[in-house]
Amino acid sequence: MTSSLPKTIVLLGGGAREHAMAWKLTRDGATVHVLPGNGGIPNSHPDISATDFPAVQAFCEQHGVKLIVVGPEAPLAAGVTDYFAGSDIRVFGPSRAGAVLESSKVWSKDFMRRHGVATALSWQYRSDKLADARAKATELNGQVVVKYDGLAAGKGVYVCSSIEEAQAALDDLQLQHTGWFSFLLEEKLSGPEISIIGVTDGNRVRLLAPSQDHKQLLAGDQGPNTGGMGAYCPVPFCDDNVLAAIRTSIVDPTLRGLQNEQFDFKGFLYFGIMLTDQGPKLLEYNVRLGDPEAEVLLPALESSLLELIEATLDGKLQQTVVRQRRGCYVGVVLASGGYPAAQFPTGFPITGLDQLHPSILAFHGATKQQNGELVTTGGRVMVLVGHGEELEDAVAHVYREAGKVTFQDVYIRTDIGQRPEPTLAANW
């Protein structure tokens, strides 16, 4: 397929995911303007917010842009697709109604139940019913997951293993969110987690390689949840049998739900899945590429992302085939010391990028140019991605190179891509 889309694109967002998307789309032949971008992404425009839709529209008109690709969830939840509906500027991303699959955990769980998607048992509460939630958490002996209803940048989930942890999670939820809010208690499932991400037009989906994120801050899956400390793909134990079970119990009923509820959904759809002894269970939807999953999935994607986007918008997704490159890809996050706390020092110079092996990809997440040098501006500063024929080769390569990049108090989780391979139940 040869793309007929205009080759000049606006990409909304400013993290490492957007850097990876811009890198891939550029390789596919597009000129990509990133709004706002960051200090390491070419063609960044830091003066334009991804949620300032009039400013985005003015930029598109000024530069003759007819396609907007959305990276993060915030513009989607704010209705960027709806804003441009009826104009000659197309948006790759679901409508505000479709984005509720991510922006409301409560609504999303109800959607799963309505359409028979395999998922955990859950109980919905409001902030004025915290006492009831505390009683339920105690009844479940603290084996619960507490989920804030709205968007929380990947940090609104508390996985608890005791009554004390569950009560502390509810305390923190109350502390973090003033006024009225809603939340879920879910039964705590066990098993390995994987990320299945695809491109969908609401009728069909084309899946990228299975990937695995590492959410906890510390090695051995210890410490607080973060936005993600690293990822790899493909996942060796996610074979055809596992994928078939996921299709049957999660992906297919989701697509039926999108059709039944008549969402305008053209974009990425992310399935966060746990492989339990009872089969795959859906933990959450996201309506965009995962971060840091995107940073390994897009280098692994041999097919043109631009052509997949065109096919989705034109209703021709059925005619596409997703091709993957050989080997394994591992991404390691370089984080600021103190992350994921609410506050930590930034503004530190970054050195060593010019020493990296040419095969290493460096996707910037929180950097800017200041007085002629590159400095840190946030928690997940960048993601370094390495490739190898085998997973252990890619792991060794990226960690060897990651040691060359330094800034004050840099932190790297040391075991990305090194979890023991699980034994999956044979009775799915």
KEZA-810722 format. One record per residue: x, y, z of N, C-alpha, C in turn; residue in three letters. Coordinates in steps of 0.05 Angstrom, whole numbers, plus 5000, padded with zeros to 4 digits. Example, Ala and Ser with C-alpha at 12.3 -4.5 7.8 and 13.67 -1.06 7.14 Angstrom:
BEGIN
526448865156524649105156526449345156Ala 525749555142527349795143525850015157Ser 
REM end
This chain:
BEGIN
501749765000500050005000501850255000Met 501250444983502650694982500950914996Thr 502051055015500551245030499851485013Ser 497351575014496451825000496152055020Ser 496751995045496452205065498452435060Leu 497752675067499752895067502152815084Pro 504452885075506852805089507652985112Lys 506153195116506653365139504553305160Thr 505453245184503653145206504253305231Ile 502153355246502453455274502053225293Val 503953195311503852985332503553135359Leu 501453065373500953195399502353035421Leu 503753175439505053055462507853145465Gly 509153055486511853145491513652955507Gly 512952695506514552505521516152315504Gly 517252105516518851915501517151755482Ala 514651705489512851575470512551735445Arg 512151995448511852165424514452185408Glu 516752175422519252175408519451925390His 518651695402518651445386516751455363Ala 514351575367512451595346513451785324Met 514652005331515752195312518052055296Ala 519751915310521951765297520851575276Trp 518851415283517751215265516351345241Lys 514651545247513251685225515151825206Leu 517351925216519352055199520651845181Thr 521251605193522451395177520451295155Arg 517851335161515851255141515451465120Asp 516951685121516851885100515452145106Gly 514552185131513052425139514952635150Ala 514052885148515153105163513453145187Thr 514553125211512953115236513553365253Val 511553515259511753735279510553635305His 512053665327511153555353510453795371Val 507953785381506853995398506153885425Leu 507453955447509754145448512454025443Pro 512653755445515253625442517053675466Gly 519653635463521553685484524353745472Asn 526353765490528953855481530453665463Gly 529453405462530853215445529353125420Gly 526953225417525253145393525553355372Ile 526453275348526553475326523853595319Pro 523853845310521353985303519354005326Asn 520454045350518654095373517854395373Ser 515454435384514354705386513354745415His 515254815433514554815462512555025470Pro 512055215453510155435460507255355455Asp 506755115444503955035438503254785455Ile 501254815471500354595488498754395471Ser 498954135478497453935464494453955469Ala 493554105489490754135495489654405488Thr 491354575476490454835466489554805437Asp 487054715434486154635407486054875387Phe 485255115395485355335376488255395366Pro 490155375384492955415376493955185358Ala 493054945364493754715347492554755319Val 490054845318488654895293490055105277Gln 490855325290492255545276494855445264Ala 496355275280498855175270498354995245Phe 496354825247495754655224495054815199Cys 493455025202492755185179495155335168Glu 496855425185499255575177501155395161Gln 501255135169503254965156501954765137His 499354795131498054615112497754335122Gly 497554295148497354025159494453925159Val 494053685149491353565147491053325165Lys 493153245180492953015197494253075224Leu 492853005246493853025273493852745284Ile 496152665295496452405309496852475339Val 495252335356495252405384496952195400Val 498852295416500452125433499152065460Gly 498852255478497952205505494952205507Pro 493952135531491052115535489652375540Glu 491052575551489752825559488252965536Ala 489553005512488053135490485652965481Pro 485852705482483552535474481252565494Leu 481952565520479852595541478552875539Ala 480153075530479153345527477553385501Ala 477553185484475853205460477153315435Gly 479753265431481053365407479753265381Val 478953015381477752905357475053035351Thr 473553085372470953225369471353515359Asp 473453645370473953925363474353955332Tyr 475853765320476453785292474453645274Phe 472353515286470353375270468953575251Ala 468653495226467353675206469353855192Gly 471853875201473854035188475353865168Ser 477153985153478753825134481353715147Asp 481553745174483753635189482853375203Ile 484153155196483352895208485052845233Arg 483852705252485252645277485352345281Val 487652235286487951955292487851915322Phe 485551835331485051805360482051805364Gly 481051665384478151645388476851905397Pro 474251915394472652145404472752155434Ser 471752365446471752395475470152165487Arg 467952085474466351855484467951605485Ala 469551555464471251315463473451325483Gly 474551575488476751605507475951545535Ala 473351535541472451475568473251185576Val 473851015556474850755562477350775580Leu 478850985577481251025594480751225616Glu 479351445609479151665628477351615652Ser 475751405651474051325674474351025679Ser 475750955700475950665707473250545714Lys 471550695726468850595733467250535708Val 467150735689465650695664466850455649Trp 469450445648470850235633470149955644Ser 470049935670469349675682466449605676Lys 464749795676461949735668461749645639Asp 463349775621463449685593464349395591Phe 466449325606467349045605465148855613Met 463748925634461548745644459348725623Arg 458548955612456348955592456948775568Arg 459448755561460148625536461648355540His 461748265564462847995569465847975566Gly 467248195572470148185571471148065597Val 472947875596474047735619475547945636Ala 474847975661476148165679475648095708Thr 476948235726476748185755474048275766Ala 473148155788470848255803471648535814Leu 469648705816470248975826467749085841Ser 468349295857466249435872466749735869Trp 464649885863464850175858464150325883Gln 465650535889465150705912465551005905Tyr 464251175921464751465920466251545945Arg 467351785943469051875966467451905992Ser 464751945990463151966014462451686026Asp 463451476013462951206022465651056028Lys 467651216037470251096043470050886064Leu 468250926084468050736105467050466095Ala 465250466075464350216063466650076048Asp 468250236034470550126020472550006039Ala 473050136061474850026081473849756092Arg 471249746096470149486106470449266086Ala 469949336060470249136039473149046036Lys 475049226038477849156036478648976059Ala 477549026083478048846106476848576101Thr 474448566091473048306085474748146065Glu 476048276046477748136027480548096036Leu 481048146062483648106075485848266062Asn 485048496051486948676039487948596012Gly 486948376001487848275975486248415953Gln 486848675950485248845932487049025916Val 485949135894487149345879485349585880Val 486449815889484950065891485550225866Val 483350315852483750465827482150725828Lys 483550945826482251205824480851215797Tyr 478451335796476751325772477951475748Asp 479251705752480051875730482951825722Gly 483952005704486651995695488652065717Leu 490751905719492751955741495551905731Ala 496051935705498751905694500051635701Ala 498451425702499451155707500051105737Gly 499251295754500051265783497551275801Lys 495151205790492751215807491850935815Gly 493650745814493050465821494750375844Val 493450245864494850145888494349845890Tyr 496449685887496249395889496949315918Val 495049195932495249155961495448855968Cys 497048795988497348515997496648476026Ser 495648676039494848646067492648856074Ser 491348816096489349016104490649286109Ile 493049276121494449526127495049676101Glu 496049536080496649666055494149776042Glu 491949626043489449716031488449976045Ala 488549976072487650216086489450456080Gln 492150406078493950616071493450726043Ala 492750546025492050635997489650815997Ala 487650736013485150906014485751176028Leu 487551166047488451426060489751606039Asp 491551486023492951646004491151745982Asp 489151575974487251665954485751905964Leu 484951905989483452126001485252376003Gln 487852336008489752556010490252685983Leu 490352515962491052615935488752755921Gln 486352695928484052795913482052915932His 481953175931480053325948477253335935Thr 475253375951472553395940471453115932Gly 469453115916468052865908469652725887Trp 469952465890471152295870470152005873Phe 470451845852469651565853472151395849Ser 471851145857474050955854473050665855Phe 474750485848474150205848475850045868Leu 474649845880476249625892475949385873Leu 478149255867478149015850479348785865Glu 478348545860479748315870482548305859Glu 484448225876487248215867487747955852Lys 488447975827489147745811492147695813Leu 492947455805495847395804496547265777Ser 498947315769499947215743501547425729Gly 502947355708504547555693502747745678Pro 503647995675502148195660503548235633Glu 501848275613502848345586501148575575Ile 502348715556500948935542500448845513Ser 497948845505497148795477496049055466Ile 497349165445496549425434496049395404Ile 493949515395493249495367492249755356Gly 491949755330490749975315487949885307Val 485850045313483149955307481550175295Thr 479650095277477650285267474950245280Asp 474850095301472450035316471049785306Gly 471949685283470849435272472949215271Asn 475349285264477549095263479849205278Arg 481749035285484149115299486548975287Val 488749115285491248995277493149025301Arg 494048795312495548795336498548815331Leu 499948975348502848985347503948755364Leu 506548735367507748515382506948535411Ala 506548305424506148305454508548425467Pro 508048595488510248715502509748695532Ser 511748745548511448735577512848975590Gln 511249125606512049355620513149275647Asp 514649455660515649405687514849655703His 512549635718511349865730512749955756Lys 513549765773514649835799517349965796Gln 518050135815520450285814522950115817Leu 522849905834525149755842525249485829Leu 527749375827528149105817526448905833Ala 525748685819524148485832521248565836Gly 520348765821517648865822516848955850Asp 518649105862518249225888518049525887Gln 516949645908516849935909514250045897Gly 514050305896511550425886511150395856Pro 508650415847508050425819509150685806Asn 509950665781510950895766509350895740Thr 510151085723509051085696510250865678Gly 512250715689513650505674516550555674Gly 518150355682521050375684522550235661Met 521050105643522249975621520349775609Gly 521049675585519349475572520949325552Ala 519849105542521148945521518948815504Tyr 519848735480518048585462519848425442Cys 518748205431516248075439516547925465Pro 514347815475514347675501514547375494Val 516647235503517146965494514846765501Pro 513646805524511546615533508746675522Phe 508546895507505946975496505846855468Cys 505246585467505246445441502546455428Asp 502146305407499646315391497246225408Asp 497646035426495445935443494546155462Asn 496546295474495846515492494446745477Val 495446815454494247025438491346945429Leu 490946695423488246605415486346635438Ala 487246565463485546595486484846885492Ala 486847065488486447345492484447455471Ile 484747365446482847455425479947375433Arg 479647125441476947025446475647155470Thr 477147195492475947285517476047585522Ser 477747725507478148015512477948185487Ile 479448125466479548305443476948295427Val 475948055421473548035405471048155419Asp 470548085445468248215458468548525460Pro 471048625462471448915462470549035436Thr 471348915414470549015388467549005384Leu 466248795394463348785392462149015409Arg 463349065432462349285448462649555435Gly 464949605421465349855407463249885385Leu 462549665372460549675350457749725362Gln 457149585383454449605395453949885406Asn 456050015417455650275429456250495410Glu 457050425385457350605363459250845370Gln 461550765381463550965386464851045359Phe 465751295358467551375336470351325347Asp 471351085341473951005352475750915330Phe 477551095323479651045303482351125316Lys 483850935325486350995338487650755350Gly 489450805369490650585384488850485406Phe 488950235412487450115434489349925449Leu 489649975475491549835492489949655511Tyr 490749405512489649215531491749135551Phe 491349215577493149135598492048875610Gly 493448655607492448385612494048235633Ile 492748085650494047905668493347625660Met 495347455659494947175651494647005677Leu 492146965685491646825710491246525705Thr 491046375727490546085724487846025711Asp 486046225713483346195701483246295672Gln 485446395662485546505635486246795635Gly 486446925612487147205611484847375622Pro 485647585638483647765649484648055642Lys 482748215633483348495627483548665652Leu 485748805655486148985678485149265670Leu 485849355646485049625638485349665608Glu 483849865599484249965571485850225573Tyr 487450275553488450545547487650605518Asn 487250855512486450925485488751055469Val 491150965475493551065461495750865465Arg 497950905452500250735456501250755485Leu 502150535496503250535523505950675523Gly 506850755546509450885549510650765575Asp 512650585573514650565553514350345532Pro 511950225529511750015509512150115481Glu 511150365475511550475448514450485439Ala 516150535458519050575452520350315443Glu 519250085449520249835438518549725415Val 515949775416514149675395514649805368Leu 515150065368515450205342518050135329Leu 520350115343522650015329522349725319Pro 520649565333520249285324518249265301Ala 516849485295514849475274516149525246Leu 516049325229517149355202515149505184Glu 512649455188510549585172510649895176Ser 509550035157509350325159507150405179Ser 507750555199505750655218503950855203Leu 505151015186503551205170501451065153Leu 502150845141500250695124498050565142Glu 498750475166496750365184494750575192Leu 495750815197494051045205492151115181Ile 493251125157491651185134489450975130Glu 490150725132488250505129486050525149Ala 486750595174484750615195482750845189Thr 483751075182482051305177480351265151Leu 481351115132479951075107478150825107Asp 478050675129476450435130477550205114Gly 480250195111481549995096483449815113Lys 482849815139484649665157484749365150Leu 482449265139482348975132484448905111Gln 485349095096487249035074490149045083Gln 490549105109493349135119494348885132Thr 496948855133498348645148500548775164Val 500748695190502748805207505248625206Val 507448735198509948575197511848675219Arg 513148485232514948545254517848485246Gln 519748635257522548575252523448345269Arg 525548215261526747995276528048085301Arg 528247905321529747965345528048095366Gly 529348185387528048295411529048585416Cys 527248735428527749015434527249065464Tyr 529149195477528949255506529449555510Val 527549675525527749955532528149995561Gly 530050165569530650215597530250515602Val 528750585623528250865630530550965648Val 531451205641533351355658531651565672Leu 531451535699529551695714531151885733Ala 529752095740530852285760530752165788Ser 532852215804532752125832530352255846Gly 528952085861526552185875523952115861Gly 524052065835521651975821520751705832Tyr 518051655836515751805827514451985847Pro 515952085866514852275885513752525870Ala 512052675884510752905871512853125864Ala 514953145880517053345875519753225878Gln 521553305860524353225861525953425844Phe 528553445849530053655835530553575806Pro 530453775788531053735759532953965751Thr 533353985725535154185714538054105713Gly 538553845714541353745714542253685686Phe 544753765679545853705652546053405647Pro 545553325622545653045613548053015595Ile 549752825601552152775586552252485577Thr 553852435556554452155547552852065524Gly 550852215515549252125492550952095467Leu 552952255464554652235441556551995441Asp 556551845464558251615467556751355461Gln 554151365456552451125453553150985427Leu 552850725427553250565403551150645383His 551850655357549950755337547350605336Pro 547250355345544850195344542850265366Ser 543750415386542050485409540250715402Ile 537750695408535850915404535451055430Leu 535451315430535051485454532551655450Ala 530451585464527951725462527651905486Phe 527452165482527352365503524552385515His 524352385541521852415555521452675569Gly 523552765583523353005599526053155598Ala 526553285576529053435572528353705559Thr 530253895562530054145547532854255543Lys 533054435524535554575519535654825536Gln 537754855551538055085569540955185569Gln 541255425560543955545558545855365543Asn 544855255521546655095503547154815512Gly 545854725533546254445541543554315547Glu 543454045545541053895550540853835579Leu 538453895591538053855620535453705625Val 535253585649532853435657530553625665Thr 528053545659525753715667523553555681Thr 523953295685521853135697522852865707Gly 520952685712521652435725522952225706Gly 521452155685522651965666524052115644Arg 526552145646528152325630528452225601Val 529051975598529251855571529151555573Met 528751435549528651145547530751065526Val 532650895534534550785515533650515506Leu 533750455480532750205469534950065454Val 535249805461537249635448535949395434Gly 537249295414536249065399538148835400His 537148585400538848345399537248125386Gly 538647925376537347695364535747545386Glu 536847525410535547395433535047615454Glu 533147555472532447755492534847815510Leu 536347615518538647665536540747835522Glu 541047815495542947975480542048275481Asp 539548315477538448595477538748715505Ala 538248555526538448655553541348735559Val 543248555552546048615558546948865542Ala 546148885517546949115501545949375512His 543349395519542249655527543349735555Val 543749545573544849615599547749705597Tyr 549249575580552049655576552249945566Arg 550450015548550450295537549150495556Glu 547150405572545850595590547750705610Ala 549850565617551750665637553350895627Gly 553250955601554751175589553351445593Lys 550651435598549151685599548751755629Val 549451995636549452075664548152355668Thr 546952385691546152645702545852605732Phe 545752815746545752795776543452625785Gln 544152425802542152245815540552075795Asp 541752015772540351845752539751575765Val 537351475759536451215770535551035747Tyr 536450795746535750595726534950335741Ile 532550235735531849965746533549755732Arg 534549565747536749395737535849135725Thr 533249075724532348805716530248805694Asp 530249005677528349015655528848785636Ile 526648645629526848415611528148165623Gly 528348155650529747925663527947775683Gln 525347805681523647645699523847355691Arg 523647175711523646885705521146825687Pro 521546655668519246585650517146435666Glu 514646515665512646395682511646125670Pro 510445965687509045725678506045785677Thr 504945775653502145845650500345605653Leu 497945645663496045425666495445305639Ala 495045035639494644895614491644855608Ala 489944965625487044895623485345125612Asn 486645315597485145535586483245425564Trp 
REM end
